[in-house]
Amino acid sequence: MRVLGIETSCDETGVAVYDTDAGLLAHRLHSQVDLHARYGGVVPELASRDHIRRLVPLIEEVAAEAGTRLADLDGIAYTQGPGLAGALLVGASVANALGLALGKPVVGIHHLEGHLLSPLLAEPRPDFPFVALLVSGGHTQLYEVAGVGRYTLIGDTLDDAAGEAFDKTAKLLGLGFPGGPAIERAAAQGNPKRHRFPRPLVDADGFDFSFSGLKTAVRRTVETAGELTPNAVADLAASFQAAAIDVLVSRTTKAMEHVAREAPEPHRLVVAGGVAANKSLSISLATAAKHSGFEMFIPAPSLCTDNAAMIAWAGLEHFAMGARDGLDAAPRARWPLDASRRNVAGAKS
């Protein structure tokens, strides 16, 4: 089966073609970072307009690179939500128009499901079940994943997601947008022990996250620091990053320990989402996973951020299970994964 994937949930236009036998034939990603950088964050209207300009030419380029005609596709998968409403509408409209014109089935995919399944695009692939840390610009969550469409949310952020905290801290320090890579670059030159910032919830029960207190502590330090020299900025970035990583690793470790007590071996940890591309985070999580007796799986950096390859893969899985959507399937800007119509695992515990 050959599936076209379309991703337009936020500020990146992604297109991919995945084939059951041949694997990932082609995928492209157009980033809008330069478009939004001057505003210090994503402007939804500009994002939607850029998707309109980019999507159809990108589909044509990817199809040519994959050596396939659109008529030879077996199905089309697109990101139905969550995300920016206007951006989602662009992808949904194009996907459904193509499906109608070509007589091909169309399926809407949950964006977070795409991230959770993205490690299955590479070798070695994790077998089910596994624990998954989903850490991106808008989400910081822990799931127990029993199989495709079987997701149980066990931990969520109570305020900011980790990616949001990185973006806001980078803006505070004058490092630009997007914040994750900017903080990581600055932190490489700084002293992570220069400031002892709080680690919210690290000793609390459950598996939830919090980053607002950390973000506030950085802001208060900046307000009283006087002139922010390059060295001072580097130390602040390094100290913030160290605290954020400690929060992520401690809560994920607690979830691994819980699963290890409840389920027999082997144990697996999947890490996905844009923040997973942070090298210091991946190294710290790999160490924690090994100590807990877990094998860790993380996608290549190009598959950590938003991309259409993960949407095509998830679409292929759902097509194989008989999923088909009608033309009335509306984009869903807010759409908890554990409330997805295809998720059968149940609600948050």
C-alpha positions as CSV (number, residue, x, y, z in Angstrom):
1,M,0.0,0.0,0.0
2,R,1.3,3.5,-0.9
3,V,0.1,6.4,1.2
4,L,0.6,10.2,0.8
5,G,1.0,12.0,4.1
6,I,0.3,15.7,4.7
7,E,1.2,17.6,7.8
8,T,0.1,21.3,8.4
9,S,-0.7,21.4,12.1
10,C,1.4,24.5,12.8
11,D,4.4,26.3,11.1
12,E,5.8,23.5,9.0
13,T,4.5,22.2,5.7
14,G,5.3,18.5,5.4
15,V,4.6,15.9,2.6
16,A,5.7,12.3,2.4
17,V,5.0,9.1,0.5
18,Y,5.3,5.8,2.4
19,D,5.1,2.4,0.7
20,T,4.4,-0.8,2.7
21,D,7.1,-2.8,0.7
22,A,9.6,-0.1,-0.2
23,G,9.4,2.1,3.0
24,L,9.7,5.8,3.0
25,L,10.1,6.8,-0.7
26,A,10.3,10.6,-0.2
27,H,9.6,13.3,2.3
28,R,10.0,17.1,2.4
29,L,9.5,19.7,5.1
30,H,9.2,23.4,4.5
31,S,9.8,25.3,7.8
32,Q,8.3,28.8,8.4
33,V,10.9,29.7,11.1
34,D,12.2,32.7,9.1
35,L,8.7,33.9,8.5
36,H,7.7,34.0,12.2
37,A,11.1,34.8,13.8
38,R,10.6,38.5,13.5
39,Y,7.5,38.2,15.7
40,G,9.0,35.9,18.3
41,G,6.5,33.2,17.8
42,V,4.0,31.7,15.3
43,V,1.4,34.0,13.8
44,P,-1.5,31.7,12.8
45,E,-2.8,33.7,9.9
46,L,0.7,33.9,8.3
47,A,1.1,30.2,8.9
48,S,-2.1,29.3,7.1
49,R,-1.3,31.5,4.1
50,D,2.1,30.0,3.8
51,H,0.7,26.5,3.8
52,I,-1.6,27.5,1.0
53,R,1.3,28.7,-1.1
54,R,3.6,25.7,-0.3
55,L,1.5,22.6,-0.1
56,V,0.5,21.7,-3.7
57,P,3.9,22.4,-5.2
58,L,5.5,20.3,-2.3
59,I,3.1,17.4,-3.1
60,E,4.2,17.6,-6.8
61,E,7.9,17.6,-5.8
62,V,7.5,14.7,-3.4
63,A,5.5,12.6,-5.8
64,A,8.2,13.1,-8.5
65,E,11.0,12.2,-6.0
66,A,9.1,9.1,-5.0
67,G,8.6,8.1,-8.6
68,T,4.9,7.8,-8.3
69,R,1.8,9.4,-9.9
70,L,-0.9,10.7,-7.6
71,A,-3.3,8.3,-9.4
72,D,-1.1,5.4,-8.2
73,L,-1.6,6.2,-4.5
74,D,-3.7,3.9,-2.4
75,G,-4.7,6.5,0.2
76,I,-4.1,9.9,1.6
77,A,-3.5,10.7,5.3
78,Y,-3.5,14.2,6.8
79,T,-3.2,15.8,10.2
80,Q,-6.7,16.4,11.4
81,G,-5.6,17.9,14.8
82,P,-4.7,19.2,17.2
83,G,-3.1,22.4,15.9
84,L,-3.8,25.8,14.5
85,A,-7.4,25.7,13.1
86,G,-6.5,27.6,9.8
87,A,-3.4,25.6,9.2
88,L,-5.2,22.3,9.8
89,L,-8.0,23.4,7.4
90,V,-5.5,23.9,4.6
91,G,-4.2,20.3,4.9
92,A,-7.7,18.8,5.3
93,S,-9.0,20.7,2.3
94,V,-6.2,19.6,0.0
95,A,-6.3,16.0,1.2
96,N,-10.0,15.7,0.8
97,A,-10.0,17.4,-2.6
98,L,-7.3,15.0,-3.8
99,G,-9.2,12.0,-2.4
100,L,-12.4,13.1,-4.2
101,A,-10.6,13.8,-7.5
102,L,-8.6,10.6,-7.5
103,G,-11.2,8.3,-6.0
104,K,-8.8,7.5,-3.1
105,P,-9.7,6.9,0.6
106,V,-8.7,9.6,3.0
107,V,-8.0,9.4,6.8
108,G,-7.4,12.1,9.3
109,I,-4.6,11.4,11.8
110,H,-4.1,12.7,15.3
111,H,-0.8,14.7,15.3
112,L,0.3,13.3,18.6
113,E,-0.3,9.7,17.4
114,G,2.1,10.5,14.5
115,H,4.8,11.5,17.0
116,L,4.2,8.4,19.2
117,L,4.6,6.1,16.2
118,S,7.5,7.9,14.6
119,P,10.2,5.6,16.0
120,L,8.6,2.8,14.0
121,L,9.9,4.5,10.8
122,A,13.5,3.6,11.6
123,E,15.5,0.5,12.5
124,P,15.5,-1.0,15.1
125,R,11.8,-0.6,15.7
126,P,10.4,-0.8,19.2
127,D,7.9,-3.6,19.7
128,F,4.7,-2.9,21.6
129,P,4.0,-2.2,24.4
130,F,6.2,0.7,25.4
131,V,6.3,3.9,27.6
132,A,6.4,7.1,25.5
133,L,7.6,10.5,26.5
134,L,6.0,13.0,24.0
135,V,7.9,16.3,24.4
136,S,7.2,19.1,21.9
137,G,6.4,22.7,21.6
138,G,2.8,22.3,22.7
139,H,2.8,19.0,24.6
140,T,4.7,17.3,27.4
141,Q,3.0,14.0,28.1
142,L,3.7,10.4,29.2
143,Y,1.7,7.5,27.6
144,E,1.5,3.8,27.9
145,V,1.3,2.5,24.3
146,A,-0.1,-1.0,23.9
147,G,-0.4,-0.9,20.1
148,V,-1.7,1.3,17.3
149,G,-4.8,3.1,18.5
150,R,-4.2,1.9,22.1
151,Y,-2.9,4.9,24.1
152,T,-3.3,5.6,27.8
153,L,-2.3,9.1,29.1
154,I,-0.6,8.7,32.4
155,G,1.2,12.1,32.8
156,D,0.6,15.6,31.4
157,T,1.9,19.1,32.0
158,L,-0.1,21.2,34.4
159,D,0.9,24.5,32.8
160,D,3.5,25.2,30.1
161,A,4.8,22.4,27.9
162,A,8.6,22.0,27.9
163,G,8.9,23.4,24.4
164,E,6.9,26.5,25.4
165,A,9.2,27.0,28.4
166,F,12.2,26.8,26.1
167,D,10.6,29.3,23.6
168,K,9.7,31.8,26.3
169,T,13.0,31.6,28.1
170,A,14.9,32.1,24.8
171,K,12.8,35.2,24.1
172,L,13.6,36.5,27.6
173,L,17.3,36.0,27.0
174,G,17.2,37.6,23.6
175,L,18.1,34.3,21.8
176,G,15.4,34.3,19.2
177,F,12.9,31.8,17.9
178,P,12.6,28.8,17.9
179,G,13.8,28.6,21.5
180,G,14.8,25.0,21.8
181,P,17.8,25.0,19.4
182,A,18.7,28.6,20.5
183,I,18.8,27.6,24.2
184,E,20.8,24.4,23.4
185,R,23.4,26.4,21.4
186,A,23.8,29.0,24.2
187,A,23.9,26.4,26.9
188,A,26.8,24.6,25.3
189,Q,29.0,27.7,26.3
190,G,27.6,28.1,29.8
191,N,27.8,26.8,33.3
192,P,24.7,24.7,34.2
193,K,25.5,25.1,37.9
194,R,25.8,28.9,37.9
195,H,22.1,29.2,38.9
196,R,20.1,26.7,40.9
197,F,16.7,26.9,39.4
198,P,13.7,25.0,40.8
199,R,12.8,21.5,39.6
200,P,8.9,21.5,39.9
201,L,7.2,18.3,40.9
202,V,10.3,16.1,40.8
203,D,9.4,14.5,44.1
204,A,5.6,14.6,43.7
205,D,3.3,11.6,43.4
206,G,2.1,10.8,39.9
207,F,3.7,11.5,36.5
208,D,2.6,15.0,35.7
209,F,5.0,17.9,34.7
210,S,5.2,21.6,35.5
211,F,7.4,24.3,34.0
212,S,5.8,27.6,35.0
213,G,7.7,27.9,38.2
214,L,11.0,27.3,36.4
215,K,10.2,29.9,33.8
216,T,9.3,32.4,36.5
217,A,12.5,31.8,38.4
218,V,14.5,32.5,35.2
219,R,12.6,35.7,34.6
220,R,13.1,37.0,38.2
221,T,16.8,36.2,37.9
222,V,17.1,38.2,34.7
223,E,15.2,41.1,36.2
224,T,17.8,41.4,39.0
225,A,20.9,40.5,37.0
226,G,21.6,43.9,35.4
227,E,23.5,43.7,32.1
228,L,23.1,40.4,30.3
229,T,26.6,39.8,28.9
230,P,27.1,36.8,26.5
231,N,28.6,34.8,29.4
232,A,25.7,35.6,31.6
233,V,23.2,34.6,29.0
234,A,25.1,31.3,28.4
235,D,25.0,30.5,32.1
236,L,21.3,31.3,32.4
237,A,20.6,29.1,29.3
238,A,22.7,26.2,30.7
239,S,21.1,26.4,34.1
240,F,17.6,26.6,32.7
241,Q,18.2,23.6,30.4
242,A,19.7,21.6,33.2
243,A,16.6,22.2,35.3
244,A,14.2,21.4,32.5
245,I,16.0,18.2,31.7
246,D,16.0,17.1,35.3
247,V,12.2,17.6,35.4
248,L,11.7,15.6,32.2
249,V,14.1,12.8,33.2
250,S,12.8,12.5,36.8
251,R,9.1,12.2,35.8
252,T,9.9,9.8,33.0
253,T,12.1,7.6,35.3
254,K,9.2,7.4,37.8
255,A,6.9,6.3,35.0
256,M,9.4,3.6,33.9
257,E,9.7,2.4,37.4
258,H,5.9,2.1,37.7
259,V,5.7,0.1,34.4
260,A,8.6,-2.1,35.4
261,R,6.7,-3.1,38.6
262,E,3.4,-3.7,36.8
263,A,4.5,-5.4,33.5
264,P,7.0,-8.2,32.7
265,E,10.1,-7.6,30.6
266,P,11.2,-6.5,28.1
267,H,10.7,-2.8,28.8
268,R,11.0,-0.1,26.2
269,L,11.0,3.7,26.3
270,V,10.1,5.8,23.2
271,V,11.0,9.5,23.1
272,A,9.3,11.7,20.5
273,G,8.6,15.3,19.6
274,G,10.7,18.3,18.7
275,V,12.4,18.7,22.1
276,A,13.6,15.1,21.8
277,A,16.2,16.4,19.4
278,N,18.0,18.1,22.3
279,K,21.2,16.1,22.6
280,S,21.6,16.7,26.4
281,L,18.1,15.5,27.0
282,S,18.5,12.4,24.9
283,I,21.8,11.5,26.6
284,S,20.2,12.0,30.1
285,L,17.2,9.9,29.2
286,A,19.3,7.1,27.7
287,T,21.3,6.9,30.9
288,A,18.1,6.9,33.0
289,A,16.5,4.2,30.7
290,K,19.5,2.0,31.0
291,H,19.6,2.3,34.8
292,S,15.9,1.4,34.9
293,G,16.4,-1.6,32.6
294,F,14.7,-0.1,29.6
295,E,15.7,0.0,26.0
296,M,15.3,3.5,24.5
297,F,14.1,4.4,21.0
298,I,14.3,7.9,19.6
299,P,13.7,9.0,16.0
300,A,16.4,10.7,13.9
301,P,16.3,14.5,14.5
302,S,14.5,15.1,11.2
303,L,11.7,12.8,12.4
304,C,11.5,14.4,15.9
305,T,10.1,17.6,14.7
306,D,6.7,17.9,12.9
307,N,6.9,15.9,9.6
308,A,4.6,14.1,7.2
309,A,6.5,10.8,7.2
310,M,4.9,10.0,10.6
311,I,1.5,11.0,9.3
312,A,1.8,8.7,6.3
313,W,3.0,5.8,8.5
314,A,0.1,6.3,11.0
315,G,-2.3,6.6,8.0
316,L,-1.0,3.3,6.6
317,E,-1.6,1.6,9.9
318,H,-5.2,2.9,10.1
319,F,-6.0,2.1,6.5
320,A,-4.8,-1.5,7.3
321,M,-7.4,-1.6,10.1
322,G,-10.2,-0.5,7.8
323,A,-10.3,3.2,8.7
324,R,-11.9,5.6,6.2
325,D,-13.1,9.2,6.7
326,G,-15.9,11.0,4.9
327,L,-15.5,14.5,3.4
328,D,-17.3,15.9,6.5
329,A,-14.4,15.1,8.8
330,A,-13.6,18.5,10.2
331,P,-10.2,19.7,11.5
332,R,-10.0,19.6,15.3
333,A,-7.8,22.3,16.8
334,R,-8.2,20.8,20.3
335,W,-8.3,17.1,20.4
336,P,-6.9,15.0,23.3
337,L,-5.4,11.8,22.1
338,D,-7.1,9.7,24.7
339,A,-10.5,11.1,23.4
340,S,-9.6,10.2,19.8
341,R,-12.3,8.1,18.2
342,R,-9.7,5.5,17.2
343,N,-8.1,5.2,20.6
344,V,-9.4,2.2,22.5
345,A,-7.1,2.3,25.6
346,G,-9.2,4.5,27.8
347,A,-8.9,7.8,29.6
348,K,-6.3,9.3,31.8
349,S,-5.8,7.5,35.1
